[in-house]
Amino acid sequence: MTKKKFNFRKKLFIKNRLVILNENTFEEIFSFKLNLMNVFVVFSLGGIFLILITTFIIAFTPLREFIPGYSSSQLKRNATELAIKSDSLTIALKKNEAYIKAIQKVLNGELEYAKFNKDSILAEADNSSETDMKASEEELKLREEVTKVEEEAGKKTKNKSDKK
């Protein structure tokens, strides 16, 4: 087994000559002195270089749009524009619904026309869209537990630092 390994290592570094000849005149065009290790290193580095160049070409050119999972920059731009438009349309729709409800109250006689003001109705629509930010009972309990754990951890670190 050791002889086979030794023979293989020895074969890697045996010098060989690569000669390119003109077929008609047998004139030597050029020649190289090579060994198997040099050939292996050159092909390995060439393969790595080829992989890196291909990766950079795909990553930094529009070719990446042809890979499944990548979306085009134009598609992303259109999606953000449409998201912004839909948000503004939902806000406008809420304002219009509030205004229509107020007009219906005036027409039904539930609200006097003198108290009907478009600005106050739109202001109410803006205020109603805000979310309820009050903490629930479960959240308050969780906050208390977290503060207790943090206090205990703070006491432990103070005790360790005092001992040093």
Residue frames as qw, qx, qy, qz and C-alpha x, y, z in Angstrom:
[[0.000, 0.886, 0.463, 0.000, 0.00, 0.00, 0.00],
 [0.284, -0.817, 0.105, 0.491, 2.80, 2.40, 0.83],
 [0.436, -0.127, 0.596, 0.662, 4.56, 1.57, -2.44],
 [0.243, 0.638, 0.642, 0.349, 1.44, 2.48, -4.42],
 [0.123, -0.953, -0.213, 0.179, 1.19, 5.85, -2.68],
 [0.421, -0.602, 0.350, 0.582, 4.86, 6.48, -3.23],
 [0.420, 0.167, 0.676, 0.582, 4.58, 5.53, -6.89],
 [0.139, 0.822, 0.524, 0.173, 1.60, 7.85, -7.37],
 [0.237, -0.909, 0.011, 0.343, 3.42, 10.77, -5.73],
 [0.470, -0.354, 0.527, 0.613, 6.45, 10.05, -7.82],
 [0.374, 0.440, 0.677, 0.456, 4.36, 9.97, -11.01],
 [0.027, 0.928, 0.350, -0.127, 2.88, 13.37, -10.18],
 [0.177, -0.893, 0.219, 0.352, 6.28, 15.03, -10.38],
 [0.662, -0.002, 0.560, 0.499, 7.82, 13.17, -13.34],
 [0.135, 0.603, -0.202, -0.760, 8.68, 15.68, -16.09],
 [0.596, 0.411, 0.661, 0.199, 6.98, 15.16, -19.45],
 [0.083, -0.304, 0.314, 0.895, 7.27, 17.13, -22.65],
 [0.493, 0.657, 0.534, -0.199, 4.28, 18.34, -24.67],
 [0.237, -0.286, 0.494, 0.786, 5.36, 19.06, -28.24],
 [0.560, 0.678, 0.325, -0.348, 3.25, 20.61, -31.00],
 [0.404, -0.212, 0.639, 0.619, 4.54, 19.74, -34.49],
 [0.501, 0.484, -0.218, -0.684, 3.61, 20.82, -37.98],
 [0.854, 0.090, 0.493, -0.137, 2.23, 17.67, -39.58],
 [0.749, 0.662, -0.022, 0.021, 3.63, 18.29, -43.03],
 [0.410, 0.735, -0.441, 0.311, 7.18, 19.35, -42.16],
 [0.811, -0.351, -0.396, 0.249, 7.49, 17.84, -38.67],
 [0.248, 0.470, -0.262, 0.806, 8.76, 21.24, -37.58],
 [0.364, -0.447, -0.671, 0.466, 8.38, 21.87, -33.84],
 [0.060, -0.765, -0.269, -0.582, 6.02, 24.81, -33.28],
 [0.207, -0.647, 0.445, -0.584, 6.38, 24.90, -29.51],
 [0.692, -0.116, -0.703, 0.113, 6.90, 22.59, -26.56],
 [0.469, -0.689, 0.210, -0.511, 6.26, 22.54, -22.82],
 [0.386, 0.131, -0.852, 0.328, 7.88, 20.67, -20.00],
 [0.610, -0.420, -0.017, -0.672, 5.07, 19.56, -17.74],
 [0.111, 0.043, -0.958, 0.262, 4.33, 17.22, -14.90],
 [0.285, -0.503, -0.779, -0.243, 0.94, 15.91, -13.80],
 [0.287, -0.576, -0.499, 0.580, 0.85, 18.15, -10.75],
 [0.049, -0.268, 0.151, 0.950, 1.23, 21.31, -12.88],
 [0.225, -0.219, -0.696, -0.646, -1.53, 20.17, -15.22],
 [0.342, -0.550, -0.754, 0.110, -3.83, 19.40, -12.27],
 [0.221, -0.516, -0.297, 0.773, -3.18, 22.81, -10.66],
 [0.037, 0.121, -0.357, -0.926, -3.72, 24.70, -13.93],
 [0.303, -0.342, -0.745, -0.486, -7.01, 22.92, -14.67],
 [0.343, -0.562, -0.670, 0.342, -8.22, 23.36, -11.08],
 [0.137, -0.446, -0.124, 0.876, -7.46, 27.09, -11.06],
 [0.123, -0.029, -0.548, -0.827, -9.04, 27.43, -14.51],
 [0.311, -0.468, -0.803, -0.197, -12.21, 25.71, -13.30],
 [0.280, -0.593, -0.495, 0.570, -12.41, 27.90, -10.20],
 [0.067, -0.289, 0.160, 0.942, -11.83, 31.02, -12.31],
 [0.193, -0.207, -0.703, -0.653, -14.54, 29.94, -14.76],
 [0.319, -0.575, -0.748, 0.093, -17.01, 29.34, -11.92],
 [0.231, -0.536, -0.284, 0.761, -16.25, 32.74, -10.37],
 [0.024, 0.128, -0.372, -0.919, -16.62, 34.59, -13.67],
 [0.262, -0.366, -0.778, -0.438, -19.94, 32.84, -14.38],
 [0.316, -0.596, -0.646, 0.358, -21.20, 33.65, -10.89],
 [0.143, -0.451, -0.082, 0.877, -20.30, 37.33, -11.21],
 [0.103, -0.051, -0.565, -0.817, -21.86, 37.59, -14.67],
 [0.319, -0.492, -0.775, -0.236, -25.11, 36.08, -13.45],
 [0.346, -0.580, -0.544, 0.498, -25.18, 38.04, -10.18],
 [0.145, -0.570, -0.064, 0.806, -24.43, 41.52, -11.52],
 [0.107, 0.082, -0.549, -0.825, -26.14, 41.54, -14.92],
 [0.643, 0.062, 0.069, -0.760, -29.77, 41.24, -16.01],
 [0.515, 0.145, -0.821, -0.200, -29.18, 37.52, -16.68],
 [0.023, -0.010, 0.851, -0.525, -30.24, 36.80, -13.10],
 [0.558, 0.149, 0.160, -0.801, -33.83, 37.54, -14.09],
 [0.699, 0.203, -0.561, -0.394, -33.88, 34.27, -16.08],
 [0.245, 0.104, -0.905, 0.331, -33.11, 32.23, -12.95],
 [0.509, -0.558, -0.575, -0.313, -36.27, 30.94, -11.21],
 [0.561, -0.579, -0.435, 0.401, -36.86, 32.78, -7.95],
 [0.278, -0.279, 0.020, 0.919, -35.33, 36.09, -9.02],
 [0.285, 0.810, 0.510, -0.057, -37.73, 38.81, -10.04],
 [0.459, 0.492, 0.164, 0.721, -36.94, 41.70, -12.32],
 [0.223, -0.213, -0.304, 0.901, -36.21, 45.14, -10.93],
 [0.263, -0.169, -0.327, -0.892, -39.07, 46.57, -13.01],
 [0.569, -0.407, -0.679, -0.223, -41.47, 44.09, -11.40],
 [0.466, -0.366, -0.540, 0.597, -40.28, 45.09, -7.91],
 [0.047, -0.053, -0.017, 0.997, -40.66, 48.78, -8.75],
 [0.416, -0.281, -0.499, -0.707, -44.20, 48.21, -10.05],
 [0.570, -0.415, -0.704, 0.087, -45.12, 46.20, -6.95],
 [0.317, -0.312, -0.413, 0.795, -43.99, 48.98, -4.58],
 [0.144, -0.050, -0.190, -0.970, -45.84, 51.62, -6.61],
 [0.517, -0.337, -0.622, -0.482, -49.02, 49.53, -6.54],
 [0.507, -0.389, -0.664, 0.387, -48.69, 48.95, -2.79],
 [0.137, -0.194, -0.210, 0.948, -48.41, 52.70, -2.19],
 [0.319, -0.137, -0.388, -0.854, -51.39, 53.39, -4.44],
 [0.545, -0.382, -0.723, -0.187, -53.52, 50.74, -2.74],
 [0.376, -0.347, -0.560, 0.652, -52.71, 52.20, 0.69],
 [0.052, 0.129, 0.023, -0.990, -53.72, 55.68, -0.41],
 [0.428, -0.205, -0.577, -0.665, -56.89, 54.33, -2.04],
 [0.492, -0.410, -0.756, 0.136, -57.94, 52.50, 1.15],
 [0.201, -0.318, -0.381, 0.845, -57.48, 55.71, 3.15],
 [0.224, 0.031, -0.256, -0.940, -59.54, 57.67, 0.61],
 [0.472, -0.284, -0.749, -0.369, -62.21, 54.96, 0.67],
 [0.383, -0.411, -0.690, 0.456, -62.47, 55.13, 4.47],
 [0.020, -0.244, -0.144, 0.959, -62.86, 58.91, 4.32],
 [0.351, -0.074, -0.492, -0.793, -65.56, 58.64, 1.67],
 [0.470, -0.354, -0.805, -0.070, -67.43, 55.99, 3.66],
 [0.254, -0.391, -0.540, 0.700, -67.35, 58.16, 6.79],
 [0.124, 0.156, -0.114, -0.973, -68.62, 61.13, 4.77],
 [0.429, -0.186, -0.670, -0.577, -71.44, 59.08, 3.24],
 [0.413, -0.401, -0.782, 0.239, -72.46, 57.75, 6.67],
 [0.109, -0.340, -0.332, 0.873, -72.58, 61.30, 8.01],
 [0.280, 0.033, -0.359, -0.890, -74.71, 62.43, 5.06],
 [0.454, -0.294, -0.800, -0.258, -77.05, 59.49, 5.67],
 [0.286, -0.407, -0.656, 0.568, -77.40, 60.57, 9.31],
 [0.090, 0.246, 0.035, -0.965, -78.35, 64.09, 8.18],
 [0.392, -0.057, -0.588, -0.705, -80.86, 62.72, 5.66],
 [0.468, -0.343, -0.814, 0.002, -82.40, 60.40, 8.26],
 [0.345, -0.778, -0.099, -0.516, -82.67, 63.25, 10.73],
 [0.819, -0.385, -0.295, 0.306, -80.29, 61.76, 13.31],
 [0.503, -0.273, -0.017, 0.820, -77.93, 64.74, 12.95],
 [0.185, 0.889, 0.246, -0.339, -78.74, 68.39, 12.43],
 [0.662, 0.625, 0.119, 0.398, -77.44, 70.05, 9.31],
 [0.087, -0.950, 0.199, -0.225, -75.91, 72.85, 11.41],
 [0.646, -0.591, 0.481, 0.050, -73.61, 70.31, 13.12],
 [0.889, 0.287, 0.288, 0.211, -72.65, 68.72, 9.80],
 [0.038, 0.894, -0.375, -0.243, -69.12, 69.73, 8.79],
 [0.886, 0.401, -0.230, 0.034, -67.03, 67.90, 6.23],
 [0.273, 0.644, -0.594, 0.396, -63.72, 68.68, 7.98],
 [0.504, -0.413, 0.589, -0.478, -64.88, 67.25, 11.32],
 [0.953, 0.118, 0.134, -0.244, -66.12, 64.10, 9.60],
 [0.739, 0.531, -0.367, 0.192, -62.79, 63.60, 7.82],
 [0.035, -0.615, 0.629, -0.475, -60.92, 64.21, 11.07],
 [0.766, -0.226, 0.440, -0.411, -63.04, 61.51, 12.76],
 [0.939, 0.327, -0.088, -0.064, -62.26, 59.14, 9.89],
 [0.439, 0.624, -0.547, 0.345, -58.53, 59.76, 10.42],
 [0.327, -0.489, 0.617, -0.523, -58.82, 59.16, 14.16],
 [0.894, -0.050, 0.251, -0.368, -60.86, 55.98, 13.75],
 [0.830, 0.443, -0.337, 0.028, -58.18, 54.42, 11.56],
 [0.033, 0.619, -0.689, 0.375, -55.67, 54.44, 14.43],
 [0.697, -0.115, -0.708, -0.003, -55.25, 51.15, 16.23],
 [0.651, -0.722, -0.025, -0.235, -55.91, 50.54, 19.88],
 [0.477, 0.533, -0.568, 0.406, -52.53, 50.79, 21.59],
 [0.572, -0.569, 0.359, -0.469, -53.67, 49.85, 25.11],
 [0.188, 0.330, -0.920, 0.096, -51.93, 46.87, 26.65],
 [0.772, -0.281, -0.426, -0.380, -54.00, 43.80, 27.44],
 [0.706, -0.612, 0.272, -0.232, -53.93, 42.01, 30.80],
 [0.969, 0.032, 0.095, 0.228, -51.79, 39.19, 29.39],
 [0.545, 0.626, -0.135, 0.540, -49.26, 41.68, 28.06],
 [0.272, -0.799, 0.273, -0.461, -49.07, 43.47, 31.43],
 [0.892, -0.390, 0.225, -0.048, -48.43, 40.14, 33.20],
 [0.873, 0.297, 0.024, 0.387, -45.70, 39.30, 30.69],
 [0.234, 0.781, -0.204, 0.542, -44.06, 42.67, 31.23],
 [0.570, -0.705, 0.287, -0.310, -44.04, 42.12, 35.00],
 [0.966, -0.131, 0.176, 0.134, -42.45, 38.69, 34.59],
 [0.693, 0.532, -0.058, 0.483, -39.77, 40.09, 32.28],
 [0.051, -0.824, 0.270, -0.496, -38.89, 42.88, 34.71],
 [0.788, -0.532, 0.273, -0.146, -38.58, 40.33, 37.55],
 [0.939, 0.121, 0.116, 0.301, -36.26, 38.14, 35.48],
 [0.452, 0.704, -0.121, 0.534, -34.17, 41.16, 34.47],
 [0.366, -0.802, 0.276, -0.383, -33.89, 42.30, 38.10],
 [0.911, -0.328, 0.248, 0.033, -32.75, 38.82, 39.18],
 [0.822, 0.367, 0.050, 0.433, -30.19, 38.73, 36.38],
 [0.145, 0.831, -0.175, 0.507, -28.97, 42.19, 37.36],
 [0.627, -0.689, 0.288, -0.221, -28.52, 41.09, 40.98],
 [0.958, -0.055, 0.182, 0.213, -26.53, 38.00, 39.89],
 [0.631, 0.573, -0.040, 0.522, -24.16, 40.08, 37.75],
 [0.166, -0.849, 0.241, -0.440, -23.65, 42.57, 40.59],
 [0.826, -0.493, 0.267, -0.057, -22.80, 39.72, 42.99],
 [0.901, 0.199, 0.114, 0.367, -20.29, 38.27, 40.50],
 [0.383, 0.726, -0.108, 0.561, -18.64, 41.66, 39.93],
 [0.435, -0.799, 0.241, -0.337, -18.45, 42.33, 43.70],
 [0.932, -0.285, 0.193, 0.113, -16.69, 38.97, 44.27],
 [0.755, 0.418, 0.004, 0.505, -13.99, 39.80, 41.72]]
